[in-house]
Amino acid sequence: MNCRVQFYSEGISFQLKEKPKIRKWLKGVILNEERKLGAISFIFCGDDFLLNLNKTYLKHQTYTDIITFPYVEQPKTVSGDIFISIKRVTENAIKFDQSFEQELSRVMVHGVLHLVGYNDKTKTEKLEMVAKEDHYLSVI
């Protein structure tokens, strides 16, 4: 199994800055959660592309900033595809008074936490997820 974090764009022109730093940070998150890094692909895309995935695979009719597809190949190994709408991240950064980089980092670690096994369906789960995001954002 390849142990890696890869970055792609689909239908938009986007280049992530500081890829080595982001890879190291996300690997640290995974190790801190007592998991092993498998293969994670981040796919940065537009709203319509992500909306289509949301409709097709999750039967949701709404725009979203992120969709995570886990690939459980081995126990305790974190692998999957994480699709992120750059437009949503940009708008949410403004809405929440954050820099684009800070909001993108939050969304990226949010996806990794989903792959680790955290959920955000209930109020309690959401609070735990945000606390984890805040913790990992403090050590980037």
Buried (B, 14 or more C-beta within 10 A) or exposed (E): EEBEBEBEBEEEEBEBEEEEEBBEBBBBBBEEBEBBBBBBBBBBBBBEBBBEBBEEEEEEEEBBBBBBBBBEEEEEBBBBBBBBBBBBBBBBBEEEEBEEBBBBBBBBBBBBBBBBEBEBEEEEEEEBBEEBBEEBBEEB
